[in-house]
Amino acid sequence: MPLLTRWIGRTILALALAAPLAAQTAPQPEPPRPRRIHLILKDGSYQVVLSYQISGNVIRYISAERGGAQEEIPLDLVDLDATRNWEKAHAPVPEGDDQGRPPALDPELVKEEEERNALTPFVEPDLRLPLEDSVLAEDEFQGQPQLVPLVQTDGDLNHTTSHSVLRKVINPKSASHQMVTLKGTRSYVQLHVDTPIFYLRIGEATAVSTGSAPLIVDTHGASSAIRDADQQSAGSQYVVVRTDVRVDARLIASFSLAALDQGRPIEDVIPMKREVMRGGHWLRLTPKSPLDFGEYALLEVLSANEINLGVWDFGVHPSAPENRDVIKPEPKKRLDLERRRKPSD
């Protein structure tokens, strides 16, 4: 009996010592591989992707063949039905869930992309607002949409491409009088449509410095003014004013701001429909009625008794030549994708 007892004890000790070693040498389960989807094209080829998302007329996807690069392809080149059928046939069923869910793009990447797009949003297919200009008009020339930069002037040849403010107090009891005189009988910018859309950049993040210091003068009297550099207000009202063309100048006369606030019609003054665009970086202005042929100015109403003497002048003449320095649509170049034939099975 002592001999048998010693043998049993040695066997148990050997098994106890071997257990940790076996646990260390046992093969560990491999981490799950990222899911790969066949984005099937209408010509029968396909792209191997980690995820994809439909965005307007394109599909954005993360390529599994090019190191996770984010790419896009026109929607009309993709066979969505075939792609979704492939996903259903190859979708893994998660433990405890009988429905496979396709992966989505990283939420942080989606948020960053939305913020970038808000700074330079699209206004037409392949036509987006720039970072360099503060005020633009959407025009159309020979069937092509275009963005035309507008230059601000206070009538004294003080042109600026940013949005500055030269305040003027209007006495509501005074008779109509001349406020701004623009040099020349015709604006440098001539639009070709009767309902142009205007875009004004707002917000401090995108302000452009003019390099000028604020100037404060006496505010008593009709000619008093205060200049503020680089003021961009999403709360201001905007109107389009038809100018009075004289021999060598275009004149802008005062009008009743009270009538404007009350919605009463004012001769030669067209109110604007205003909308802050998604992201809060741009203000979109649309005339509430078509503009006849002639010379105009976009004017900012700062308050119930103040206007901005810095205006953006333009004309409306459908037969005018094309404007200079316009921004035209830029179709995105198609990627030269590697084609891979769909397997026969």
C-alpha positions as a printed NumPy array, in Angstrom:
array([[  0.   ,   0.   ,   0.   ],
       [  2.719,   2.585,   0.715],
       [  4.241,   1.932,  -2.721],
       [  0.885,   2.398,  -4.492],
       [  0.195,   5.57 ,  -2.53 ],
       [  3.541,   7.08 ,  -3.516],
       [  2.879,   6.292,  -7.22 ],
       [ -0.545,   7.945,  -7.169],
       [  0.889,  11.042,  -5.468],
       [  3.669,  11.401,  -8.077],
       [  1.143,  11.071, -10.943],
       [ -1.091,  13.812,  -9.527],
       [  1.926,  16.134,  -9.034],
       [  3.125,  15.577, -12.624],
       [ -0.319,  16.384, -14.022],
       [ -0.539,  19.574, -11.929],
       [  2.851,  20.791, -13.173],
       [  2.031,  20.02 , -16.825],
       [ -1.317,  21.888, -16.819],
       [  0.113,  25.48 , -16.957],
       [  2.588,  24.491, -19.662],
       [ -0.214,  23.01 , -21.767],
       [ -2.251,  26.166, -21.338],
       [  0.674,  28.287, -22.563],
       [  1.368,  26.142, -25.621],
       [ -2.285,  25.704, -26.615],
       [ -3.117,  27.593, -29.866],
       [ -4.872,  30.926, -29.221],
       [ -7.943,  31.848, -31.294],
       [ -7.176,  34.308, -34.119],
       [ -8.789,  37.749, -33.888],
       [-11.694,  38.161, -36.281],
       [-10.695,  39.477, -39.704],
       [-12.348,  42.702, -40.949],
       [-15.363,  41.966, -43.071],
       [-14.8  ,  42.299, -46.813],
       [-17.605,  43.135, -49.22 ],
       [-17.73 ,  42.761, -52.988],
       [-18.916,  46.083, -54.421],
       [-20.158,  44.723, -57.736],
       [-20.096,  46.985, -60.797],
       [-22.504,  46.871, -63.711],
       [-19.799,  45.622, -66.088],
       [-19.444,  42.437, -64.017],
       [-16.248,  43.416, -62.174],
       [-16.075,  44.23 , -58.474],
       [-14.095,  46.083, -55.813],
       [-13.234,  44.524, -52.451],
       [-14.218,  47.036, -49.745],
       [-14.47 ,  47.126, -45.958],
       [-17.572,  49.334, -45.948],
       [-19.49 ,  51.659, -48.252],
       [-22.027,  54.46 , -48.022],
       [-24.306,  56.09 , -50.61 ],
       [-23.857,  59.885, -50.705],
       [-25.92 ,  61.631, -53.371],
       [-24.831,  60.442, -56.805],
       [-21.652,  58.704, -55.589],
       [-20.758,  55.782, -53.352],
       [-17.98 ,  56.354, -50.827],
       [-16.139,  53.25 , -49.677],
       [-13.069,  52.114, -47.742],
       [-10.9  ,  50.01 , -50.019],
       [ -9.634,  46.705, -48.649],
       [ -7.109,  46.457, -51.498],
       [ -5.465,  49.857, -51.036],
       [ -4.734,  49.921, -47.324],
       [ -8.069,  51.324, -46.149],
       [ -8.012,  54.354, -48.466],
       [-11.325,  56.242, -48.662],
       [-12.451,  56.409, -52.296],
       [-15.624,  57.044, -54.248],
       [-17.246,  55.895, -57.483],
       [-20.289,  57.176, -59.415],
       [-23.486,  55.518, -58.247],
       [-24.622,  54.704, -61.781],
       [-21.608,  52.397, -62.249],
       [-22.528,  50.164, -59.289],
       [-24.994,  47.26 , -59.377],
       [-26.549,  47.808, -55.945],
       [-28.955,  44.87 , -56.211],
       [-26.127,  42.445, -56.998],
       [-23.989,  43.934, -54.209],
       [-26.737,  43.591, -51.627],
       [-27.517,  40.039, -52.735],
       [-23.825,  39.195, -52.313],
       [-23.883,  40.716, -48.819],
       [-26.902,  38.665, -47.815],
       [-25.34 ,  35.474, -49.114],
       [-22.034,  36.079, -47.319],
       [-23.142,  37.966, -44.208],
       [-21.794,  36.458, -40.974],
       [-24.37 ,  35.877, -38.256],
       [-23.138,  37.373, -34.96 ],
       [-23.428,  35.215, -31.846],
       [-26.818,  35.784, -30.266],
       [-28.124,  37.694, -33.319],
       [-29.724,  36.162, -36.385],
       [-29.343,  39.283, -38.545],
       [-26.03 ,  40.385, -40.036],
       [-25.525,  44.159, -40.1  ],
       [-23.174,  45.757, -42.683],
       [-20.388,  47.866, -41.145],
       [-20.596,  51.642, -41.387],
       [-17.969,  54.312, -41.832],
       [-16.17 ,  55.516, -38.712],
       [-18.438,  58.183, -37.105],
       [-15.421,  60.425, -36.461],
       [-14.434,  60.3  , -40.132],
       [-18.002,  61.085, -41.16 ],
       [-18.108,  64.083, -38.774],
       [-14.794,  65.48 , -40.037],
       [-15.951,  65.117, -43.642],
       [-19.223,  66.941, -42.877],
       [-17.318,  69.822, -41.237],
       [-15.017,  70.183, -44.258],
       [-17.974,  70.132, -46.641],
       [-19.777,  72.804, -44.592],
       [-16.885,  75.242, -45.174],
       [-17.125,  74.847, -48.961],
       [-20.591,  73.388, -49.626],
       [-21.921,  72.398, -53.032],
       [-24.545,  74.766, -54.497],
       [-24.95 ,  72.826, -57.757],
       [-23.592,  69.45 , -58.888],
       [-19.759,  69.76 , -59.053],
       [-19.97 ,  73.489, -58.127],
       [-18.974,  74.435, -54.611],
       [-18.315,  77.646, -52.69 ],
       [-14.639,  78.572, -52.182],
       [-12.645,  79.576, -49.119],
       [-11.09 ,  82.676, -50.689],
       [-14.134,  84.879, -51.406],
       [-16.71 ,  86.306, -48.986],
       [-19.641,  87.222, -51.254],
       [-20.629,  85.491, -54.489],
       [-23.567,  85.466, -56.88 ],
       [-24.778,  82.287, -58.565],
       [-25.227,  83.016, -62.271],
       [-25.777,  80.977, -65.424],
       [-23.928,  81.583, -68.688],
       [-24.8  ,  79.598, -71.814],
       [-26.496,  76.926, -69.731],
       [-23.59 ,  76.498, -67.278],
       [-23.99 ,  77.473, -63.593],
       [-21.22 ,  79.749, -62.33 ],
       [-20.238,  81.548, -59.138],
       [-19.261,  85.198, -59.63 ],
       [-17.24 ,  86.932, -56.846],
       [-18.675,  90.33 , -55.863],
       [-16.513,  93.227, -54.678],
       [-17.74 ,  95.503, -51.891],
       [-17.467,  99.28 , -52.331],
       [-18.651, 102.333, -50.405],
       [-18.833, 104.442, -53.565],
       [-15.421, 106.043, -53.011],
       [-13.377, 103.446, -54.909],
       [-12.6  , 101.685, -51.62 ],
       [-13.01 ,  98.178, -53.003],
       [-12.615,  95.156, -50.772],
       [-13.196,  91.436, -51.234],
       [-14.106,  90.913, -47.571],
       [-17.273,  91.879, -45.711],
       [-16.777,  95.197, -43.894],
       [-19.324,  97.629, -42.463],
       [-19.68 , 101.388, -42.896],
       [-22.665, 102.292, -40.714],
       [-25.079, 105.073, -41.634],
       [-28.013, 106.194, -39.495],
       [-31.16 , 107.008, -41.47 ],
       [-33.589, 109.555, -40.095],
       [-37.057, 108.012, -40.631],
       [-38.648, 111.486, -40.931],
       [-36.263, 112.797, -43.565],
       [-37.136, 112.924, -47.256],
       [-35.527, 110.509, -49.701],
       [-31.941, 111.51 , -50.346],
       [-28.812, 110.187, -52.   ],
       [-26.839, 107.704, -49.847],
       [-24.219, 106.111, -52.123],
       [-22.755, 107.17 , -55.454],
       [-21.144, 104.403, -57.523],
       [-18.654, 105.426, -60.187],
       [-19.613, 104.659, -63.789],
       [-22.914, 103.809, -65.416],
       [-22.374, 100.044, -65.517],
       [-21.144,  97.558, -62.942],
       [-18.062,  95.448, -63.528],
       [-20.202,  92.345, -62.784],
       [-23.076,  91.589, -65.161],
       [-25.368,  88.66 , -64.327],
       [-27.415,  86.79 , -66.923],
       [-30.382,  85.518, -64.857],
       [-33.239,  87.482, -63.274],
       [-33.23 ,  85.584, -59.958],
       [-29.563,  85.275, -58.953],
       [-28.757,  83.612, -55.637],
       [-26.239,  85.332, -53.365],
       [-23.937,  83.625, -50.866],
       [-22.322,  85.528, -47.979],
       [-19.743,  83.936, -45.724],
       [-20.496,  84.46 , -42.031],
       [-18.808,  83.557, -38.764],
       [-15.471,  84.531, -37.233],
       [-13.731,  81.31 , -38.268],
       [-13.772,  82.336, -41.907],
       [-13.357,  86.095, -41.598],
       [-10.767,  87.749, -43.825],
       [ -8.943,  90.769, -42.45 ],
       [ -8.908,  93.923, -44.568],
       [ -5.999,  95.416, -42.653],
       [ -7.936,  98.651, -41.938],
       [ -8.521, 100.026, -38.443],
       [-11.995, 100.968, -37.187],
       [-12.956, 104.603, -37.767],
       [-15.504, 106.286, -35.467],
       [-17.032, 109.663, -36.324],
       [-19.898, 111.764, -35.016],
       [-23.233, 109.918, -35.369],
       [-25.382, 113.074, -35.376],
       [-26.884, 113.977, -38.73 ],
       [-27.742, 112.096, -41.911],
       [-24.143, 111.811, -43.134],
       [-22.67 , 110.343, -39.954],
       [-21.074, 106.905, -40.123],
       [-19.096, 104.346, -38.148],
       [-16.781, 101.921, -39.887],
       [-16.312,  98.434, -38.463],
       [-13.785,  96.179, -40.125],
       [-14.721,  92.599, -40.931],
       [-18.205,  92.447, -39.431],
       [-20.253,  89.495, -40.648],
       [-23.792,  89.272, -39.337],
       [-26.173,  86.406, -39.931],
       [-28.921,  88.54 , -38.343],
       [-28.853,  91.455, -40.792],
       [-31.51 ,  91.977, -43.427],
       [-30.464,  92.201, -47.061],
       [-32.219,  93.845, -49.982],
       [-31.437,  94.447, -53.644],
       [-31.786,  98.116, -54.614],
       [-32.137,  99.305, -58.198],
       [-29.715, 102.147, -58.847],
       [-30.561, 105.413, -60.577],
       [-28.201, 105.572, -63.57 ],
       [-27.015, 109.099, -64.38 ],
       [-24.466, 110.472, -66.875],
       [-21.373, 109.064, -65.172],
       [-22.617, 107.401, -61.986],
       [-25.202, 105.154, -60.346],
       [-27.047, 106.593, -57.349],
       [-28.633, 104.75 , -54.409],
       [-31.332, 106.712, -52.576],
       [-32.58 , 106.22 , -49.022],
       [-35.817, 104.349, -48.35 ],
       [-38.137, 103.658, -45.439],
       [-36.688, 100.974, -43.159],
       [-39.974, 100.905, -41.228],
       [-41.863,  99.968, -44.391],
       [-39.307,  97.222, -45.006],
       [-39.823,  95.792, -41.506],
       [-43.605,  95.903, -42.006],
       [-43.382,  94.092, -45.333],
       [-44.807,  96.98 , -47.321],
       [-43.612,  97.232, -50.952],
       [-40.975,  99.871, -51.675],
       [-40.239, 101.111, -55.175],
       [-36.922,  99.827, -56.57 ],
       [-36.252,  97.755, -53.397],
       [-36.487,  93.949, -53.626],
       [-36.473,  92.066, -50.278],
       [-34.546,  88.821, -49.976],
       [-35.339,  85.395, -48.63 ],
       [-32.469,  84.467, -46.276],
       [-31.3  ,  81.044, -45.132],
       [-28.293,  80.018, -43.041],
       [-26.747,  77.031, -44.779],
       [-25.889,  73.814, -42.989],
       [-22.812,  74.224, -40.819],
       [-23.44 ,  77.941, -40.167],
       [-20.632,  79.232, -42.412],
       [-22.688,  80.666, -45.299],
       [-25.849,  82.733, -45.732],
       [-27.956,  82.134, -48.868],
       [-30.045,  85.056, -50.195],
       [-32.682,  84.765, -52.927],
       [-34.693,  87.714, -54.354],
       [-38.4  ,  87.436, -53.55 ],
       [-39.234,  88.702, -57.041],
       [-37.392,  88.622, -60.401],
       [-35.064,  91.477, -61.333],
       [-35.638,  93.471, -64.527],
       [-32.766,  94.461, -66.803],
       [-30.694,  97.183, -65.161],
       [-28.107,  98.091, -62.548],
       [-28.454,  97.015, -58.915],
       [-26.69 ,  96.815, -55.56 ],
       [-26.965,  94.281, -52.744],
       [-27.395,  96.306, -49.532],
       [-27.242,  95.245, -45.869],
       [-29.773,  96.619, -43.365],
       [-28.073,  96.468, -39.956],
       [-30.946,  97.557, -37.704],
       [-34.212,  99.481, -37.642],
       [-32.382, 102.754, -38.386],
       [-28.963, 101.76 , -39.764],
       [-27.686, 100.513, -43.098],
       [-24.267,  99.47 , -44.37 ],
       [-22.922, 101.898, -46.963],
       [-20.578,  99.176, -48.2  ],
       [-22.606,  97.621, -51.039],
       [-22.043,  94.946, -53.672],
       [-22.995,  96.312, -57.106],
       [-23.962,  94.268, -60.167],
       [-26.082,  94.462, -63.29 ],
       [-28.62 ,  92.118, -64.908],
       [-28.158,  91.848, -68.681],
       [-28.681,  88.408, -70.324],
       [-26.7  ,  89.397, -73.438],
       [-23.606,  90.526, -71.517],
       [-20.327,  88.633, -72.08 ],
       [-19.054,  86.102, -69.563],
       [-17.717,  87.534, -66.307],
       [-14.055,  87.215, -65.435],
       [-12.684,  85.159, -62.532],
       [-15.815,  83.023, -62.296],
       [-15.881,  79.663, -60.533],
       [-17.135,  76.863, -62.774],
       [-18.236,  73.286, -62.024],
       [-15.355,  70.863, -61.591],
       [-16.486,  67.277, -62.205],
       [-14.598,  64.871, -59.988],
       [-12.154,  62.761, -61.961],
       [-13.03 ,  59.111, -62.041],
       [-10.549,  56.819, -60.383],
       [ -8.72 ,  54.38 , -62.591],
       [ -9.912,  51.33 , -60.697],
       [ -8.443,  47.908, -61.133],
       [-11.075,  45.632, -62.643],
       [-11.551,  42.168, -61.233],
       [-13.881,  39.685, -62.84 ],
       [-16.768,  38.353, -60.826],
       [-16.206,  34.677, -59.923],
       [-18.308,  32.275, -61.935],
       [-19.703,  30.616, -58.843]])
